[in-house]
Amino acid sequence: MNIDEIIKHAENLKPKSRNRFLENFLTLINQIESSVMLRGPYRLVLDSNIIMRLEEYRDGKINEGILSILLAFILIKRLPYHIDLVIRPSVFYEYLRLTNVTSNREHWKKFKELKSITEDELGSILFFDGIETYSGAEYYLNLIQKDADKIAERLRSYAERDWQFNFFQPPGCGFAGIPERNGEFIIVTPFFAAQGLYEKIGLEYFDEHRASRFFIEHIEKNITECKANNPHVIERYGSDRSFILTKVLKLTAKGSLEGLADVDILSICNVQTQFISQSHGRYAPASIGLSIDTNLAKALKFYSSIRLTSPKIGGEEENQEENMAKMDAFFHDQSRIREGEDRFRLTIQSSQELLKELAAKMRAE
């Protein structure tokens, strides 16, 4: 579908749907723009909701979601970067409606089906992360299912737990905290309390360290909302975030687990983490998460900013070589940010040109 056809369908949308079309498109643009701060090559990791819209489109349903996706791919193809499309095992798992493959024949059928839906509609070759063979898919989907059961059990335990917590603790209590002036105790903020109370789950597919932020935020939210806890400490030291990760990974009212693929995508498409991974010239292809899910999009945006802090420099003479090494690394990171800003500006320019073209054609209609 070309831009003229997209506009024609967009004009037939109801006002609210037309607004969502534009909002979705701007969300997708933002995900691409923020990720080019990283060095390529680039991997565009598709979320399950992208695949769902492509399925609906294949069945003849045209809505604001698919129109925004198709328009975003017009922009992607205009950019001067090589960008591969990738499907993660967790997305394949959700495509299979949370089941594993039971035979080589079934795997090949679903594999070809997903590949066809994506490549035919988006006009780009699709790659898979380890699930291109029956044995690989069976192995990863089995791990995902085990992790899903563990995660659901952990979230259920959080819902049943009493989250009353004493924010005033003695030093050396096992929690991080803010020392009080008299030094007799520390104030354990809700976030520090959540960090200290978090216990590993034993995940096998998902990266335990990266996934832990979801569970720590669930704990922090429960502590903050517990009416038995000191409201003054919560008001002063509580998080000013909206606990977006608790909306990404959650149990539904019926007890079903939602957001498995989102955990995977946010874990590997985190711009902040990837910037560190690419330090010192390390070859680490950049993964760009592409999603029109509102909560996942907000989470990706939250972790898209890159901040540099000046290295701590020692004053002793024997530390001079170490100081020089720290400064060299810092200057190298600064140069990477400057490179990223050039790509960022170029991408913004391309997106603005497409937006102008879109606006002009829609006015003409």
C-alpha positions in Angstrom: 0.0 0.0 0.0 1.5 3.3 -1.1 1.1 6.7 0.7 -1.9 7.7 -1.5 -3.7 4.5 -0.6 -2.9 5.0 3.1 -4.3 8.5 3.0 -7.4 7.4 1.2 -8.2 4.8 3.9 -7.2 7.3 6.7 -9.7 9.8 5.4 -12.5 7.2 5.7 -11.7 6.7 9.4 -13.9 8.2 12.1 -12.3 11.2 13.8 -11.1 9.3 16.9 -9.6 6.6 14.8 -7.9 9.1 12.5 -6.3 10.7 15.6 -5.1 7.3 16.8 -3.7 6.7 13.3 -1.5 9.9 13.6 -0.7 9.2 17.3 0.4 5.6 16.4 2.5 6.9 13.5 4.3 9.5 15.7 4.9 6.8 18.3 6.6 4.6 15.8 8.6 7.5 14.5 9.8 8.2 18.0 10.9 4.6 18.5 13.0 4.7 15.3 14.4 8.2 15.9 15.6 7.5 19.5 17.2 4.2 18.5 19.4 5.6 15.8 21.4 7.3 18.6 23.0 3.8 18.7 25.5 2.6 16.1 24.2 0.2 13.4 23.7 -2.3 12.0 20.0 -2.2 13.1 17.5 -4.9 13.9 13.9 -3.9 13.9 12.2 -6.1 16.6 8.5 -6.4 15.9 6.1 -6.6 18.7 3.1 -8.9 18.7 0.6 -6.1 18.1 2.4 -5.4 14.8 1.9 -9.0 13.8 -1.7 -9.0 14.9 -2.4 -5.9 12.7 -0.7 -7.6 9.7 -2.9 -10.7 10.3 -6.0 -8.6 10.3 -4.9 -6.8 7.2 -4.3 -10.1 5.4 -7.9 -11.0 6.3 -9.1 -7.7 4.7 -9.5 -5.6 7.9 -8.0 -2.1 7.5 -7.8 0.0 10.7 -5.8 2.9 12.1 -3.2 0.5 13.5 -2.2 -1.1 10.2 -2.3 2.2 8.4 0.2 3.7 10.9 2.5 0.7 10.6 2.5 0.8 6.8 3.2 4.5 6.8 6.1 4.0 9.3 7.6 1.4 6.9 7.5 4.0 4.1 9.7 6.1 6.3 12.0 3.2 7.3 12.7 2.4 3.6 13.6 6.0 3.0 16.3 6.1 5.7 19.9 5.5 4.6 20.4 2.7 7.1 20.3 -1.1 6.7 17.5 -2.3 9.0 16.6 -6.0 9.3 13.2 -7.2 10.5 13.4 -9.7 13.4 11.0 -11.9 15.2 11.9 -13.0 18.8 10.9 -16.4 20.2 8.5 -14.7 22.6 6.6 -13.0 19.8 6.4 -16.3 17.9 5.0 -17.9 21.1 2.3 -15.2 21.3 1.6 -15.7 17.5 1.0 -19.4 18.3 -1.5 -18.2 21.0 0.8 -19.2 23.9 1.4 -22.8 22.8 4.5 -24.8 21.7 5.0 -26.5 18.3 4.3 -30.2 18.5 5.8 -31.4 15.2 8.2 -30.4 12.4 5.2 -30.0 10.1 3.3 -27.7 12.4 6.4 -25.6 13.0 7.1 -25.2 9.2 3.5 -24.3 8.5 3.4 -21.5 11.2 6.9 -20.4 10.3 6.0 -19.9 6.6 2.7 -18.4 7.5 4.3 -15.7 9.7 7.1 -15.1 7.3 4.6 -14.6 4.4 2.3 -12.3 6.4 5.1 -10.0 7.3 7.2 -10.0 4.2 4.3 -9.7 1.8 2.7 -6.8 3.6 5.8 -4.9 4.7 8.0 -5.7 1.6 11.1 -6.6 3.7 12.8 -9.9 4.5 12.0 -11.3 7.9 14.6 -13.0 10.1 14.1 -15.1 13.2 16.1 -15.3 16.5 16.7 -19.0 17.0 13.3 -20.3 16.0 13.9 -21.0 12.3 14.2 -24.7 13.0 11.7 -27.0 14.8 14.2 -28.0 17.4 15.2 -24.4 18.1 11.5 -23.3 18.3 10.6 -26.2 20.6 13.5 -25.5 22.9 12.9 -21.7 23.3 9.1 -22.0 23.5 9.5 -24.6 26.2 11.7 -22.2 28.2 9.3 -19.4 27.7 6.3 -21.5 28.9 8.3 -22.4 32.1 9.1 -18.8 32.7 5.5 -17.7 32.1 4.4 -20.1 34.8 7.0 -18.8 37.2 6.2 -15.2 36.4 2.4 -15.7 36.8 3.0 -17.4 40.1 5.2 -14.6 41.4 2.7 -11.9 40.4 -0.1 -13.8 42.1 2.1 -14.1 45.3 2.5 -10.3 45.2 -1.2 -9.8 45.1 -1.7 -11.9 48.2 1.2 -10.5 50.2 1.0 -8.0 53.1 3.2 -5.0 52.0 3.5 -3.2 55.3 7.0 -2.0 55.6 9.0 0.1 58.2 10.9 2.7 56.2 13.1 3.6 59.2 15.8 1.0 59.7 19.1 0.7 61.5 22.3 1.0 59.4 23.5 -2.4 58.2 19.9 -3.7 58.0 20.4 -5.2 54.5 18.6 -2.4 52.7 20.0 0.7 51.0 18.8 3.9 52.4 19.3 7.6 53.1 21.2 8.3 56.3 19.4 10.5 58.9 21.4 13.3 60.4 21.8 11.7 63.7 23.2 8.5 62.1 21.0 6.3 64.3 18.9 5.0 61.4 18.4 5.2 57.6 15.3 6.0 55.6 14.6 3.1 53.2 12.7 4.6 50.3 10.0 2.6 48.6 12.3 1.9 45.7 15.2 0.7 48.0 12.7 -1.4 49.9 11.5 -3.0 46.6 15.1 -3.7 45.6 15.8 -5.4 48.9 12.6 -7.4 49.0 13.0 -8.7 45.4 14.0 -12.3 45.2 15.2 -14.0 42.0 12.7 -16.1 40.1 15.0 -18.5 38.3 14.1 -17.5 34.8 15.6 -19.6 32.0 14.6 -17.7 28.8 14.4 -14.1 30.0 17.5 -12.3 31.3 16.9 -12.3 35.1 18.8 -9.1 35.7 17.0 -7.1 33.0 13.6 -8.6 33.8 14.0 -7.8 37.5 13.0 -4.2 36.9 9.5 -5.3 36.2 9.1 -7.2 39.5 10.9 -4.5 41.5 8.4 -2.0 40.2 5.5 -4.2 41.1 6.8 -4.5 44.6 7.4 -0.7 44.8 3.9 0.0 43.6 2.4 -2.4 46.2 4.5 -0.8 49.0 3.5 2.7 47.9 -0.2 1.8 47.8 -0.2 0.0 51.1 -2.3 2.2 53.4 -0.4 0.9 56.5 2.9 2.5 55.3 4.1 5.9 56.3 2.4 8.3 53.9 5.0 11.1 54.6 7.9 9.0 53.5 6.0 7.8 50.4 5.1 11.4 49.5 8.6 12.7 49.9 10.7 9.7 48.6 8.2 7.8 46.5 8.7 7.4 42.8 7.3 10.1 40.5 6.7 7.6 37.7 3.4 6.0 36.8 4.7 2.5 37.4 4.4 1.9 33.6 6.1 -1.5 33.8 3.3 -2.8 36.0 1.0 -2.1 33.1 3.2 -3.8 30.6 3.6 -7.1 32.5 0.5 -8.0 34.5 -2.2 -10.5 35.3 -5.6 -9.8 33.8 -8.8 -9.8 35.9 -9.2 -13.4 34.8 -5.7 -14.3 36.0 -4.0 -14.6 32.6 -0.5 -13.3 32.1 0.0 -10.4 29.7 3.2 -8.8 28.4 5.6 -11.7 28.0 6.9 -10.5 24.6 7.0 -7.0 25.9 9.5 -8.0 28.6 11.7 -9.5 25.9 11.5 -6.5 23.7 12.1 -4.0 26.4 15.0 -6.0 27.7 16.9 -6.2 24.4 15.7 -2.9 22.9 16.6 -0.7 25.8 18.6 2.2 24.3 20.4 3.0 27.5 21.6 -0.6 28.0 22.6 -0.9 24.4 24.7 2.3 24.4 26.7 0.8 27.2 27.0 -2.5 25.3 28.5 -0.7 22.3 31.2 1.0 24.4 34.9 0.8 23.4 34.0 -0.2 19.8 32.3 -3.4 20.8 30.3 -4.9 17.9 26.7 -5.1 19.2 24.0 -4.6 16.6 21.3 -2.2 17.8 17.8 -3.6 18.4 14.9 -1.2 17.7 11.6 -2.1 19.4 8.6 -1.4 17.2 5.2 -1.3 18.9 1.9 0.5 18.9 1.1 -0.7 22.4 0.7 2.4 24.4 2.3 1.1 27.6 5.3 -0.6 25.9 5.8 2.5 23.8 6.0 4.7 27.0 8.4 2.2 28.6 10.7 2.2 25.5 10.6 6.0 25.5 11.5 6.1 29.2 14.6 4.0 28.6 15.6 5.8 25.4 17.5 8.8 26.8 21.3 8.6 27.0 23.1 10.4 29.8 26.8 10.7 30.3 28.4 11.4 33.7 31.9 12.6 34.1 34.3 10.0 35.5 35.6 10.2 39.0 39.2 11.2 39.0 41.7 10.3 41.7 44.2 12.9 42.9 47.1 10.7 43.7 50.0 10.6 41.2 49.9 6.8 40.8 46.4 7.1 39.5 47.2 9.4 36.6 47.3 6.6 34.0 44.0 5.3 35.2 42.6 8.8 35.1 43.7 9.2 31.5 42.1 5.9 30.6 38.8 7.0 32.2 38.9 10.3 30.4 39.7 8.7 27.0 36.7 6.4 27.5 34.5 9.4 28.4 35.6 11.3 25.3 35.0 8.2 23.2 31.4 8.0 24.5 30.9 11.7 23.8 32.0 11.1 20.2 29.5 8.3 19.9 26.8 10.7 21.1 27.8 13.3 18.5 27.6 10.6 15.8 24.2 9.6 17.1 23.0 13.1 17.1 23.9 13.4 13.4 21.9 10.3 12.6 19.1 11.5 14.9 18.9 14.8 13.0 18.9 13.1 9.6 16.1 10.7 10.7 14.0 13.6 12.0 14.5 15.4 8.8 13.2 12.4 6.9 10.2 12.0 9.2 9.3 15.7 8.9 9.5 15.5 5.1 7.1 12.5 5.2 4.8 14.3 7.6 4.7 17.4 5.3 4.0 15.1 2.3 1.2 13.5 4.3 -0.3 16.8 5.4 -0.2 18.2 1.8 -1.8 15.2 0.3 -4.5 15.0 3.0 -5.3 18.7 2.4 -5.5 18.1 -1.3 -8.0 15.3 -0.7 
